[in-house]
């Protein structure tokens, strides 16, 4: 597996460069109210917030909500497959594993760090909402930004994991909405 060895060397260098920033950001989690907030955001970002949103979108957006909800669910599955494949292939240890001085604020859902699956999903759904329902997207934006921030604050990800997750998720959300939403709208004639 030569590419895994190259990825491992790349991540070792990146980890060293991002360590001080991660450690500084992770100190914020030492404030109990901050830790509680970001733990809650992280837990909701496990999927619960997005599942609830997908279920209520048909009521919030009657004209296109059913099609958008179905498309979000299917795109979310694509996101899950994408980040799981990348994590298995690229193998980057989480900051709290590589650096014991970084406190793990909440148990991770899986072992590896790159890319951030929470951020990938949040950016994907945020992009889809901006394209289909800008007003709803603006209401959801603070949660999406909190999810991304929680990953570094809780010691679960490096900033590059979050940036990569946002880029991949944003791209998947854009492609899905741009190319498929019109077709899905035909499934639910109003």
ChimeraX commands (.cxc) that place a marker at each C-alpha (Angstrom):
marker #1 position 0.00,0.00,0.00 radius 0.5
marker #1 position 2.39,2.73,-1.15 radius 0.5
marker #1 position -0.25,5.48,-1.14 radius 0.5
marker #1 position -1.07,4.78,2.50 radius 0.5
marker #1 position 2.63,5.16,3.39 radius 0.5
marker #1 position 2.76,8.49,1.51 radius 0.5
marker #1 position -0.44,9.59,3.21 radius 0.5
marker #1 position 0.95,8.56,6.60 radius 0.5
marker #1 position 4.11,10.63,6.07 radius 0.5
marker #1 position 2.07,13.58,4.86 radius 0.5
marker #1 position -0.24,13.39,7.88 radius 0.5
marker #1 position 2.67,13.08,10.33 radius 0.5
marker #1 position 4.09,16.36,9.01 radius 0.5
marker #1 position 0.68,18.02,8.97 radius 0.5
marker #1 position -0.08,16.78,12.49 radius 0.5
marker #1 position 3.08,18.42,13.82 radius 0.5
marker #1 position 2.23,21.69,12.10 radius 0.5
marker #1 position -1.35,21.73,13.38 radius 0.5
marker #1 position -0.61,20.49,16.90 radius 0.5
marker #1 position -0.10,23.89,18.59 radius 0.5
marker #1 position -3.27,25.32,17.04 radius 0.5
marker #1 position -5.28,22.22,18.03 radius 0.5
marker #1 position -3.95,22.38,21.56 radius 0.5
marker #1 position -4.81,26.08,21.89 radius 0.5
marker #1 position -8.35,25.62,20.52 radius 0.5
marker #1 position -8.86,22.52,22.66 radius 0.5
marker #1 position -8.22,24.60,25.80 radius 0.5
marker #1 position -11.57,26.33,25.18 radius 0.5
marker #1 position -13.21,23.02,26.08 radius 0.5
marker #1 position -11.87,23.50,29.61 radius 0.5
marker #1 position -14.75,25.92,30.24 radius 0.5
marker #1 position -17.67,23.70,31.35 radius 0.5
marker #1 position -20.39,25.65,29.52 radius 0.5
marker #1 position -18.35,25.65,26.30 radius 0.5
marker #1 position -17.67,21.94,26.63 radius 0.5
marker #1 position -21.36,21.26,27.25 radius 0.5
marker #1 position -22.43,23.31,24.24 radius 0.5
marker #1 position -20.01,21.66,21.83 radius 0.5
marker #1 position -20.75,18.19,23.18 radius 0.5
marker #1 position -24.44,18.82,22.49 radius 0.5
marker #1 position -23.70,20.17,19.00 radius 0.5
marker #1 position -21.47,17.17,18.30 radius 0.5
marker #1 position -24.15,14.74,19.45 radius 0.5
marker #1 position -26.80,16.44,17.33 radius 0.5
marker #1 position -24.31,16.47,14.44 radius 0.5
marker #1 position -24.02,12.67,14.74 radius 0.5
marker #1 position -27.10,12.74,12.53 radius 0.5
marker #1 position -30.00,13.52,14.86 radius 0.5
marker #1 position -30.32,17.16,13.81 radius 0.5
marker #1 position -30.16,16.26,10.12 radius 0.5
marker #1 position -32.64,13.38,10.44 radius 0.5
marker #1 position -35.12,15.72,12.13 radius 0.5
marker #1 position -34.56,18.40,9.50 radius 0.5
marker #1 position -35.09,15.92,6.66 radius 0.5
marker #1 position -38.37,14.83,8.29 radius 0.5
marker #1 position -39.72,18.38,8.73 radius 0.5
marker #1 position -38.56,19.90,5.41 radius 0.5
marker #1 position -41.68,18.67,3.57 radius 0.5
marker #1 position -43.76,20.73,6.03 radius 0.5
marker #1 position -41.47,23.79,5.95 radius 0.5
marker #1 position -41.19,23.83,2.15 radius 0.5
marker #1 position -44.39,22.21,0.80 radius 0.5
marker #1 position -43.60,22.83,-2.87 radius 0.5
marker #1 position -40.16,21.24,-3.01 radius 0.5
marker #1 position -39.71,19.83,0.50 radius 0.5
marker #1 position -40.54,16.18,-0.22 radius 0.5
marker #1 position -38.13,16.07,-3.18 radius 0.5
marker #1 position -35.43,17.92,-1.25 radius 0.5
marker #1 position -35.83,15.63,1.78 radius 0.5
marker #1 position -35.46,12.51,-0.35 radius 0.5
marker #1 position -32.46,13.97,-2.15 radius 0.5
marker #1 position -30.84,14.98,1.15 radius 0.5
marker #1 position -31.31,11.47,2.54 radius 0.5
marker #1 position -29.75,9.84,-0.52 radius 0.5
marker #1 position -26.94,12.38,-0.70 radius 0.5
marker #1 position -26.32,11.85,3.01 radius 0.5
marker #1 position -25.80,8.14,2.35 radius 0.5
marker #1 position -23.32,9.03,-0.39 radius 0.5
marker #1 position -21.50,11.28,2.10 radius 0.5
marker #1 position -21.29,8.45,4.61 radius 0.5
marker #1 position -19.84,6.03,2.06 radius 0.5
marker #1 position -17.38,8.68,0.87 radius 0.5
marker #1 position -15.95,9.61,4.25 radius 0.5
marker #1 position -15.78,5.98,5.46 radius 0.5
marker #1 position -13.86,4.99,2.33 radius 0.5
marker #1 position -11.47,7.92,2.70 radius 0.5
marker #1 position -10.88,7.28,6.40 radius 0.5
marker #1 position -10.08,3.60,5.80 radius 0.5
marker #1 position -7.75,4.42,2.95 radius 0.5
marker #1 position -5.94,7.47,4.32 radius 0.5
marker #1 position -5.66,6.51,8.03 radius 0.5
marker #1 position -4.97,9.65,10.07 radius 0.5
marker #1 position -5.05,9.27,13.83 radius 0.5
marker #1 position -7.15,11.74,15.78 radius 0.5
marker #1 position -5.35,14.60,17.58 radius 0.5
marker #1 position -6.14,13.29,21.07 radius 0.5
marker #1 position -4.58,9.93,20.11 radius 0.5
marker #1 position -1.41,11.42,18.62 radius 0.5
marker #1 position -0.98,14.10,21.29 radius 0.5
marker #1 position -1.99,13.15,24.86 radius 0.5
marker #1 position -2.04,16.85,25.85 radius 0.5
marker #1 position -5.14,17.28,23.69 radius 0.5
marker #1 position -8.25,16.35,25.65 radius 0.5
marker #1 position -10.95,14.26,23.96 radius 0.5
marker #1 position -14.16,16.13,24.75 radius 0.5
marker #1 position -16.54,13.37,23.62 radius 0.5
marker #1 position -16.12,9.81,22.36 radius 0.5
marker #1 position -15.60,9.62,18.57 radius 0.5
marker #1 position -17.89,7.56,16.37 radius 0.5
marker #1 position -14.96,5.91,14.62 radius 0.5
marker #1 position -11.19,5.71,14.91 radius 0.5
marker #1 position -9.70,7.88,12.21 radius 0.5
marker #1 position -9.68,11.59,11.65 radius 0.5
marker #1 position -9.46,12.50,7.96 radius 0.5
marker #1 position -11.85,13.85,6.74 radius 0.5
marker #1 position -14.34,15.04,9.32 radius 0.5
marker #1 position -17.57,13.17,8.62 radius 0.5
marker #1 position -19.61,15.52,10.80 radius 0.5
marker #1 position -18.36,18.53,8.83 radius 0.5
marker #1 position -18.77,16.71,5.52 radius 0.5
marker #1 position -22.46,16.08,6.20 radius 0.5
marker #1 position -23.05,19.56,7.65 radius 0.5
marker #1 position -21.44,21.28,4.64 radius 0.5
marker #1 position -23.29,19.02,2.22 radius 0.5
marker #1 position -26.70,19.74,3.72 radius 0.5
marker #1 position -25.90,23.43,4.17 radius 0.5
marker #1 position -24.98,23.71,0.49 radius 0.5
marker #1 position -28.12,21.89,-0.56 radius 0.5
marker #1 position -30.23,24.22,1.56 radius 0.5
marker #1 position -28.52,27.36,0.22 radius 0.5
marker #1 position -29.34,26.20,-3.29 radius 0.5
marker #1 position -32.92,25.13,-2.62 radius 0.5
marker #1 position -34.09,27.19,0.36 radius 0.5
marker #1 position -31.80,30.14,1.18 radius 0.5
marker #1 position -33.90,31.41,4.10 radius 0.5
marker #1 position -33.84,28.02,5.80 radius 0.5
marker #1 position -30.12,27.74,5.04 radius 0.5
marker #1 position -29.43,31.01,6.87 radius 0.5
marker #1 position -31.36,29.76,9.90 radius 0.5
marker #1 position -29.31,26.52,9.92 radius 0.5
marker #1 position -25.90,28.17,9.30 radius 0.5
marker #1 position -25.00,28.77,12.99 radius 0.5
marker #1 position -25.51,25.08,13.72 radius 0.5
marker #1 position -23.38,24.06,10.73 radius 0.5
marker #1 position -20.55,26.38,11.79 radius 0.5
marker #1 position -20.79,25.08,15.37 radius 0.5
marker #1 position -20.51,21.49,14.13 radius 0.5
marker #1 position -17.34,22.33,12.22 radius 0.5
marker #1 position -15.84,24.19,15.19 radius 0.5
marker #1 position -16.78,21.40,17.62 radius 0.5
marker #1 position -14.57,18.92,15.82 radius 0.5
marker #1 position -11.36,20.84,16.66 radius 0.5
marker #1 position -12.52,22.19,20.03 radius 0.5
marker #1 position -13.36,18.67,21.25 radius 0.5
marker #1 position -9.95,17.34,20.15 radius 0.5
marker #1 position -11.45,15.01,17.56 radius 0.5
marker #1 position -10.06,16.56,14.37 radius 0.5
marker #1 position -7.33,18.72,12.96 radius 0.5
marker #1 position -8.34,21.88,11.09 radius 0.5
marker #1 position -7.37,20.26,7.77 radius 0.5
marker #1 position -9.81,17.41,8.50 radius 0.5
marker #1 position -12.56,19.98,8.90 radius 0.5
marker #1 position -11.57,21.95,5.79 radius 0.5
marker #1 position -11.40,18.73,3.72 radius 0.5
marker #1 position -14.77,17.57,5.09 radius 0.5
marker #1 position -16.33,20.94,4.24 radius 0.5
marker #1 position -14.89,20.93,0.72 radius 0.5
marker #1 position -15.98,17.36,-0.04 radius 0.5
marker #1 position -19.40,17.83,1.54 radius 0.5
marker #1 position -19.97,21.15,-0.20 radius 0.5
marker #1 position -19.05,19.60,-3.55 radius 0.5
marker #1 position -21.34,16.60,-3.04 radius 0.5
marker #1 position -24.20,18.86,-1.95 radius 0.5
marker #1 position -23.71,21.16,-4.92 radius 0.5
marker #1 position -23.51,18.34,-7.46 radius 0.5
marker #1 position -26.52,16.56,-6.01 radius 0.5
marker #1 position -28.73,19.65,-5.92 radius 0.5
marker #1 position -27.55,21.08,-9.24 radius 0.5
marker #1 position -27.95,17.87,-11.21 radius 0.5
marker #1 position -30.71,15.95,-9.43 radius 0.5
marker #1 position -33.17,18.25,-7.62 radius 0.5
marker #1 position -35.18,19.03,-10.77 radius 0.5
marker #1 position -35.56,15.29,-11.46 radius 0.5
marker #1 position -36.61,14.62,-7.87 radius 0.5
marker #1 position -39.18,17.43,-8.04 radius 0.5
marker #1 position -40.89,15.51,-10.87 radius 0.5
marker #1 position -41.39,12.59,-8.47 radius 0.5
marker #1 position -43.64,14.78,-6.31 radius 0.5
marker #1 position -45.95,16.76,-8.61 radius 0.5
marker #1 position -47.58,19.54,-6.64 radius 0.5
marker link #1:1,2 radius 0.2
marker link #1:2,3 radius 0.2
marker link #1:3,4 radius 0.2
marker link #1:4,5 radius 0.2
marker link #1:5,6 radius 0.2
marker link #1:6,7 radius 0.2
marker link #1:7,8 radius 0.2
marker link #1:8,9 radius 0.2
marker link #1:9,10 radius 0.2
marker link #1:10,11 radius 0.2
marker link #1:11,12 radius 0.2
marker link #1:12,13 radius 0.2
marker link #1:13,14 radius 0.2
marker link #1:14,15 radius 0.2
marker link #1:15,16 radius 0.2
marker link #1:16,17 radius 0.2
marker link #1:17,18 radius 0.2
marker link #1:18,19 radius 0.2
marker link #1:19,20 radius 0.2
marker link #1:20,21 radius 0.2
marker link #1:21,22 radius 0.2
marker link #1:22,23 radius 0.2
marker link #1:23,24 radius 0.2
marker link #1:24,25 radius 0.2
marker link #1:25,26 radius 0.2
marker link #1:26,27 radius 0.2
marker link #1:27,28 radius 0.2
marker link #1:28,29 radius 0.2
marker link #1:29,30 radius 0.2
marker link #1:30,31 radius 0.2
marker link #1:31,32 radius 0.2
marker link #1:32,33 radius 0.2
marker link #1:33,34 radius 0.2
marker link #1:34,35 radius 0.2
marker link #1:35,36 radius 0.2
marker link #1:36,37 radius 0.2
marker link #1:37,38 radius 0.2
marker link #1:38,39 radius 0.2
marker link #1:39,40 radius 0.2
marker link #1:40,41 radius 0.2
marker link #1:41,42 radius 0.2
marker link #1:42,43 radius 0.2
marker link #1:43,44 radius 0.2
marker link #1:44,45 radius 0.2
marker link #1:45,46 radius 0.2
marker link #1:46,47 radius 0.2
marker link #1:47,48 radius 0.2
marker link #1:48,49 radius 0.2
marker link #1:49,50 radius 0.2
marker link #1:50,51 radius 0.2
marker link #1:51,52 radius 0.2
marker link #1:52,53 radius 0.2
marker link #1:53,54 radius 0.2
marker link #1:54,55 radius 0.2
marker link #1:55,56 radius 0.2
marker link #1:56,57 radius 0.2
marker link #1:57,58 radius 0.2
marker link #1:58,59 radius 0.2
marker link #1:59,60 radius 0.2
marker link #1:60,61 radius 0.2
marker link #1:61,62 radius 0.2
marker link #1:62,63 radius 0.2
marker link #1:63,64 radius 0.2
marker link #1:64,65 radius 0.2
marker link #1:65,66 radius 0.2
marker link #1:66,67 radius 0.2
marker link #1:67,68 radius 0.2
marker link #1:68,69 radius 0.2
marker link #1:69,70 radius 0.2
marker link #1:70,71 radius 0.2
marker link #1:71,72 radius 0.2
marker link #1:72,73 radius 0.2
marker link #1:73,74 radius 0.2
marker link #1:74,75 radius 0.2
marker link #1:75,76 radius 0.2
marker link #1:76,77 radius 0.2
marker link #1:77,78 radius 0.2
marker link #1:78,79 radius 0.2
marker link #1:79,80 radius 0.2
marker link #1:80,81 radius 0.2
marker link #1:81,82 radius 0.2
marker link #1:82,83 radius 0.2
marker link #1:83,84 radius 0.2
marker link #1:84,85 radius 0.2
marker link #1:85,86 radius 0.2
marker link #1:86,87 radius 0.2
marker link #1:87,88 radius 0.2
marker link #1:88,89 radius 0.2
marker link #1:89,90 radius 0.2
marker link #1:90,91 radius 0.2
marker link #1:91,92 radius 0.2
marker link #1:92,93 radius 0.2
marker link #1:93,94 radius 0.2
marker link #1:94,95 radius 0.2
marker link #1:95,96 radius 0.2
marker link #1:96,97 radius 0.2
marker link #1:97,98 radius 0.2
marker link #1:98,99 radius 0.2
marker link #1:99,100 radius 0.2
marker link #1:100,101 radius 0.2
marker link #1:101,102 radius 0.2
marker link #1:102,103 radius 0.2
marker link #1:103,104 radius 0.2
marker link #1:104,105 radius 0.2
marker link #1:105,106 radius 0.2
marker link #1:106,107 radius 0.2
marker link #1:107,108 radius 0.2
marker link #1:108,109 radius 0.2
marker link #1:109,110 radius 0.2
marker link #1:110,111 radius 0.2
marker link #1:111,112 radius 0.2
marker link #1:112,113 radius 0.2
marker link #1:113,114 radius 0.2
marker link #1:114,115 radius 0.2
marker link #1:115,116 radius 0.2
marker link #1:116,117 radius 0.2
marker link #1:117,118 radius 0.2
marker link #1:118,119 radius 0.2
marker link #1:119,120 radius 0.2
marker link #1:120,121 radius 0.2
marker link #1:121,122 radius 0.2
marker link #1:122,123 radius 0.2
marker link #1:123,124 radius 0.2
marker link #1:124,125 radius 0.2
marker link #1:125,126 radius 0.2
marker link #1:126,127 radius 0.2
marker link #1:127,128 radius 0.2
marker link #1:128,129 radius 0.2
marker link #1:129,130 radius 0.2
marker link #1:130,131 radius 0.2
marker link #1:131,132 radius 0.2
marker link #1:132,133 radius 0.2
marker link #1:133,134 radius 0.2
marker link #1:134,135 radius 0.2
marker link #1:135,136 radius 0.2
marker link #1:136,137 radius 0.2
marker link #1:137,138 radius 0.2
marker link #1:138,139 radius 0.2
marker link #1:139,140 radius 0.2
marker link #1:140,141 radius 0.2
marker link #1:141,142 radius 0.2
marker link #1:142,143 radius 0.2
marker link #1:143,144 radius 0.2
marker link #1:144,145 radius 0.2
marker link #1:145,146 radius 0.2
marker link #1:146,147 radius 0.2
marker link #1:147,148 radius 0.2
marker link #1:148,149 radius 0.2
marker link #1:149,150 radius 0.2
marker link #1:150,151 radius 0.2
marker link #1:151,152 radius 0.2
marker link #1:152,153 radius 0.2
marker link #1:153,154 radius 0.2
marker link #1:154,155 radius 0.2
marker link #1:155,156 radius 0.2
marker link #1:156,157 radius 0.2
marker link #1:157,158 radius 0.2
marker link #1:158,159 radius 0.2
marker link #1:159,160 radius 0.2
marker link #1:160,161 radius 0.2
marker link #1:161,162 radius 0.2
marker link #1:162,163 radius 0.2
marker link #1:163,164 radius 0.2
marker link #1:164,165 radius 0.2
marker link #1:165,166 radius 0.2
marker link #1:166,167 radius 0.2
marker link #1:167,168 radius 0.2
marker link #1:168,169 radius 0.2
marker link #1:169,170 radius 0.2
marker link #1:170,171 radius 0.2
marker link #1:171,172 radius 0.2
marker link #1:172,173 radius 0.2
marker link #1:173,174 radius 0.2
marker link #1:174,175 radius 0.2
marker link #1:175,176 radius 0.2
marker link #1:176,177 radius 0.2
marker link #1:177,178 radius 0.2
marker link #1:178,179 radius 0.2
marker link #1:179,180 radius 0.2
marker link #1:180,181 radius 0.2
marker link #1:181,182 radius 0.2
marker link #1:182,183 radius 0.2
marker link #1:183,184 radius 0.2
marker link #1:184,185 radius 0.2
marker link #1:185,186 radius 0.2
marker link #1:186,187 radius 0.2
marker link #1:187,188 radius 0.2
marker link #1:188,189 radius 0.2
marker link #1:189,190 radius 0.2
view
